[in-house]
Every structure is written in structure tokens, then in C-alpha cells.
Amino acid sequence: MPTFTALTTLAGQDAAEALAAALEGLTPAPAGVGVFEIEDGSGLWEVGGYFLDAPDDIALTLLALAFGAQPFALSELPETDWVAKVRRELTPVEAGRFFVYGSHDADRVPKGRIALLIEATVAFGTGHHGTTLGCLRALDRLADAGFAAQNVADIGCGTAVLAMAAARVWPNPVIASDIDGVAVAVARANAQVNGLADRIDCVEAAGFDHPRLAGAAPFDLVFANILKGPLIELAPAMAAHIARGGLAILSGLLVVQAEAVLAAYAAAGFTLRQREDIGEWCTLVFERG
């Protein structure tokens, strides 16, 4: 059965959320509605509806006019075997000592590498994206340089690939947190599949707002592979939860957004130690002074 998408852009979060609410009231109703900020500094937001039946063109046109949005772009998506598609396109990822793979590539795991089994799921972090890859490379370089973390947190963990990578490099427990309960469940499942259930404590939390995170601080290494806005908001909390001399590996931001994050962390008492740009994505490693 084909599905249909209707996408538009407009300025401002409030207007975008109001348009999304109005979109939900259409007949036929969308199966889902999404609102996303376009991370390019333009101030634009994308609103999208996903329909099982063809949406009403006239109603969409009127909605766009009423909210000052661009005309909706309509697309019909053919029925797709997504499992087969994922297996074709998600090849293993190599990042230094790490080898991240799906179960369909189990026979390709090389000897002498740290293998992490991550299936493509609703949680972010299969290693293919430039942000996750950048964090894995940063971790690999730190391990090569002799850095030994005793107390690690993965904030906004998604699949927990970074938490698991750290747990494989060093023998100490890792706390992995995410604001999304589904991601936390995925993280726990991944830890179990990779034999790390007893080493990774998965909690649902916004930032560091959880008793187990507060109790385990100060950390000597924190991952945060999220987005520019939350990274900037977290800068003071990072300073409060990372030990002096401890490190933060940050990503989820575009190269054009790096300066704003650099400024926020410098103001919070951090010094840039490493930076890597992979395509349009940037990974930063900070040391707390």
C-alpha cells in the first residue's frame, strides 16, 4: 500500500506547531505529523504529514495560505520492503578499533576489532551518520593516546552505541540516558545483545536530570551527540557534572553551528582539545578547566 507525504516550511516554532495541530484535523487524517527545525540558521521549520490515503489538495492549500507557509509538496511513496532496503544500504562502519554492524553482516566481523551489533531501529545511532562516526573516532583517538576513563556518561544515547563503545574500551560501568523512553528501551536491548547489560545503566532523563546521573558525577568523560540548541543549553550542566580535566565529546551539530557551541563551552570553562569535521557535520572534544 503506498503512503503519501505532505511537506512545507514556514518561519517560527509557534506557527509551525499551530499548523501541525491544524494538519491533524484534516480528513482523511494523517497517520502522523512531524515538526522539525531546519538546522541551517534560517529560522525555518518543516511541517510534515504522513497519510495512508491521498490527502485533500485543496485543504492543504488553504492551510498553507492561512499559516503563511510555503505550498505543501505532495509525494506518493511506493510500498517498500524496508528491512531489505536497510540490509542493502547499511554496510558495516569502521572507526579505528570499532566495527559497527547489523546482524546481516555478522560474517564480516574482522578479528582483533571491537565489534558492536546495532540494528537499524527508531533510535538514533547506527554509526553511519557523520556525528556518531565522529564521536567513535574521537573515542578511538583518546584510547590511543592513553586516556583511561573511570566514570562515563552518554547523554542522549539513542541506540547506546557510544556507551557500549566506551564500555568495551574500559572496564567500568557507563550511564546512558535519553529523553525518549523508546530510545532507552532500545539502548537496554542493545546492551543485552552485546553482552553489556551489567555494565550499562540506561535511564530516561533530560540532560543530567536523573538521581543516578547526579549521584555518579563528576564524570571524566561525557558524550552528547544531540543538537546544537540542547548542547548550548547543557554547557553549564556539563561544567557542573564533569571533573576538572575531564572531557566532553560533543556532536549532532553542523559545521556552520560549531562556533556557537565553541563560544558556549568556552564561557562554561572548557578548552577545545580536538575537532573533526566529517562532511557537513562537526565533532568537538572539550576539556574542563
N, C-alpha and C positions, 0 to 999 in steps of 0.2 A: 504494500500500500504506500503510495507516495505521501510525503508530507510537504507542507508549504511554509515558507518563511516570509515575514514582512518586516523590513528593517528601515529605520530612519534615524536621523541625527537632529539634535537641537541644542541650544545653549542653556546651561544651568541644570543643577541637580533637581531642584524643586519642580521645575517644568517637566523634566524627564520622568520623574516619579508620578506626577499627575497624569501625564499622557499614558504611562504604563497602566495606571489604575483604570483609566477610561478604556484602554485596549481590552482589558479583561472583561468588560461588559458587552463586547460585541457578540453578535450572533451570525455565524457559528462562533462559539467561544474558543479562544486559543487554548491549546493544551498546556502552554507555558508562556511566560512573559519574562524578559530579562532587561535589566537596566545596567549599563556599564559606562564608566567614564573612559573617554578616549585619552590615553596617556601620552599626549603629544604637546601638552601645554596650550591647546586651543580653547579649552573650556567647554568643549562639546561633549555631549553624552549620546550614546547609542541606545535606542529602544527597539527591542525585537519581540515579535510574536511568532509562535510556532503552532501551526494548525494541522489538524488531521483532515479537515475538509477545506476546500478553497475559500479563502476569506472574501468578504464583500468589498470589492474595489472602491465603490462609492463611499462606503462608510469610512474606509481608511483615508481616502482623500479628504473628507470632511474633518476627520480627526487631526490630520496633519495641518490643515489650514487653521483649525481652532486653536492649536497649541503653538503655532509658529514654527513648525518642524518642516524639514525637507519632505518632499513626497516620498511615500513608502516605496521601497524597492521590493517587488514581489518575485519570489523564486519558487519553483516546484522542484523538490528533491526526489530523485528516484529511489526506489527501495534498494537498500544496500545491505550486504552481508558484512556488518561492521567487524565482527570477530575475524573474518578472513582478511578484511582490509587492514586491520591493525597488525595482524601477523605478517602481512606483506611489507608494511611500511615501517614498523618499529623494529629495526635491527638493533643488535646489542650496542651499548655505549661503552667506550673505553676512556677512562680518565685516570691516567697514571696507573696506580696499582689496582684501581677499581674496574670491575667489569659488571655492568648492569644489564640484565637480560630478562626476557619473558620466558615462560615455560616452553614455548615452541622452539626456543634456541638453546635448550639445556645441553644438547650435544655439542655446542660450540664453545663451552666454557674452557678457557685455557688453564693449564696448570700454573701454579705459582701466583695467581691473581686473587684478589678479594672479590668473590662473586656475590652479587646481590640480586635476588629474584624479585622483580617488580612487574606485576601485570598492569596493563593499561586499565585504569579504573576512573571513577568520578573524582578521585582525589588527585591533586597536582603533584607531579614529581616522578617521571619515569627516567629522567636523566637526559632525555633528548633535547629539552629546551635549553637555550643558552644560559639561563640563570642557574638551573640545577647543575648543569655541566660546569659552570664557572665555580660554583661552591665546592663541587667534588675536586676540581683541580686545585683550588686553594687549600683544601684539606690535605691533599696529596703532597703539596709543596711544604706545608707545615710539618707533616710527618717526616719528610725527607730531611728537613732542617733540624730535626731532633726535638721539636716541640712535643711535649707529653701532657695532655690534658687530663686532669683528675676529676673534673666536675663539668659536665657538658649539658647544654640545653638547646633544643631545636624548636624555635618559636615559629608557629605557622607551618607545622611539619608536613602537611599533606600526606603523602604516602609513607613518610618517615625514612626516606632513602638516606638523607643526610645523618639522621640519628643513628641509623644502622651502620652507615659507613664509619662513623666515629666509634661506635661500639666494637667494630671489628678491628680498628686500629689500636685502641686502648682498652684495657680490661675492666674499666669502671662503668657503673650504670649511667644511663643517659635519660634525661626527662624530655619527652616530646609532647608538644602542646599544639592545639589548633582550635580556632574559634568555631569550627564546623564539626558537629557531632558525627557526621558521616565520615569525615576525614579521620577523626580519632578512631572510629571503628576499623577503617581501612588500615590505619597505622598499626593497630593492635594485631590485625590479621597478618600483615606483612612481617611483623616482628616474630610472630608464631611460626610462619612458614620458613623464615630464615634462621630459626633456632635461637632467637634473641629475646623471647618473651620474658625471660627472667632478668634481662639486662636493660630493657627499655620500659620506662614508666610513661604511659600515654594518658594525657589528661586533656579535658576540654577547658579552654581558657582563652580570654582575650589578652594578648600580651603576656605579662608576668602575673596576671591577676588570678592566682591559684595558691592555696596554702602550701602545696608540695613544692611549687617553684620558689615561693618566698622562703620556705624552710631550708631548701637546698642551697640558696645563694650564700656567698658570692660564687659565681661561676668563673672558670678560667677560659671557657670557650662557649660562645653562643652563636648559633646560626639563626638568621632571619631572612628567609627567601620569600618575601611578600610583595609589597608595592611601595612606591615612593612615599605616598602620604602616610601610611602606617609606620614606615621606617623612620620618618622625621618625627612623628608623634612619640615614638618609642625611645628616642635618643636619651631623654633624662632617665627613663626607667632602665635603659641599658647601663648607664653610668652607675645607677644605684644597685644593680644586680651582678655586675662584673667586677672581679677583683682587680686591684691595681696590677698592671702588667698583663691582664687578661685580654683576650682577643674576641672580636666580633666579626663574623663573616656574613656580609650583607649582600643580597641581590634581590631580583624582582624589579629592577629599575632599568630604564633606558639610558643609553649613553648620554643623551641630552638632559637627563634628570640628575646626573651624578653630582653636579656642582651644588645643587640644593641640599643633597644628602651630606656631602662633604662639609658644608657650612654648618649644618645642624649638629653633626658629631664633633666637629672642632669646638663648637660652643659648649658641648657637653663634656669636654675634656679628653677627647680621643685624638690620636695621631694616626694618619693613614700609613699603613705598613705595606700594603700591596694593592694593585689594581689590575684587573684584566677585563678587556672589552672583547666580547665574542659577538661578531656581527653588530646588531643594534643594542645588545644587552651588556650590562656592566656588573661586575662583581667587585666589591670593596672589602678589604681586610683592615680593621682598625685595632689599635692597641690603646687600652685605657691608661691614661697617665696617673 
